[in-house]
Each structure stands twice: as C-alpha cells, then as structure tokens.
Amino acid sequence: MKYRIRFNKTRGQDGRGTMDHVWRVFEGEKEYLVKHLDITVPVRSEKDSNGADYNIVCEGTMTLDRDTSTAVISRHEVHVVESENVVYLNRR
C-alpha cells in the first residue's frame, strides 16, 4: 500500500487533533492524524496533486499503535514454508 505523509499545519484546531498530532498519514482517501512515525521502508518526496505541497511517500504495511499515537509503516513479507502436504504462511 502507498502512504503519503504530511506535516499537520492545522493541528490543535477543531477536528484536527491536539497540538501534538503533527503528522497526517494518508492511506488512499483515508486520513490518520498521529503524534509519531516509525517508518522502516525507503521513503521519497513527491509533489502533491495540488502542486503546492510536498509529501513524504513510502510503500509498505501500516499498523497504528493507538496507545502511543504512532503510525508504524514497515515491510510486509510473506514467507512460504512447505511441510508434507501443508503450506504455512509466516508473516513478518
């Protein structure tokens, strides 16, 4: 999945998180406001479709740690292990 990340310029305003919610993470059309990022995949910059803003862009799998308000974007790997007539999928 592709993720676009921007600084939250409207943090602290109604419906835009607290002053600590500094990151906007977009997963398709869905937006998440988080305090922290933990990204372990390659990132690049990309100009937004509006032509005025820039995004940090990466591809991976996101999990949200709601206790710490952290978006964790990491690589999703599927490893196949065959044993007799059974195939096990190990996800890391």
N, C-alpha and C positions, 0 to 999 in steps of 0.2 A: 504494500500500500504506500502511496506517496503522501508525505506530510509537508505542509507549508507552515512555517513558524514566523511570527512577527512580534515585535515589542508592542505591548498593550498601552497605547497612548491615552486611552480613556479610562484607565484603572482608577478605582475609587469613586467613579460616577455610578448612578443607579443602574443596576443590572450588569455592570462591567467588572465585578469583583472588587476586592479591597485594594488598597494601595500596594499590597504585597503580591497581588496577582499580575505579574509583569509580563507573562507570555501568553500569546494567542496561538493555539495549535489547531490547524485546520486538517480534518480528515474528510476529504471530499467537500461537501457542503456543510458538514457539522463542525462547529467551533467549540473548543475547550479553553477555559481560562485557568492557568496554573501558576503556581509560585516558582516551581523549579523544573529544570530539564535535566535529563540524563540520556544522552544520545551516544550510542556506541557503534554507529554506522557512518560511512562517509557522508559529508554534507557539502552543499554548494549554494551559491547565491543565485537568485533568479528575480528578474524584474516582474512585478505583478501585472496582471492584465490591465489595470488602470493606468499603467505607465508612470506612476509617481512613487510607488512604494516598492521596497525590495523584501523578499522573503528568504529565509534560510529553508532549503529544501533537502529532504532525505527520503529514502525508501527503506521500509522495514516493517516491524510489527510494534504497535504501541500498547502498553499497559498503563493504567492510571493507578498510582498509589494515592488513594484519597486521604489517607492519614497524614501524609506529608505534602499533599497537593503537588505531586511530581508526575510529569509525563515521561515515561521511560520508553525510548524508541531503540529497539535492538534488532538484530538479525534473526530471522525466523528460519531455523534449519530443521529439516526432517531427515532423519537417518533411518534407513530400512535395514532391519536385521531379520534374516530368514532362519528359521529353525524348524526342521522337518517340514510339515505342511502348513505351518503358521507363519505369517509375516507380522512382525511387530514394528510399529512406528514409534520411534523415540524422538520427542520434540525437545529441542534445547533452546 
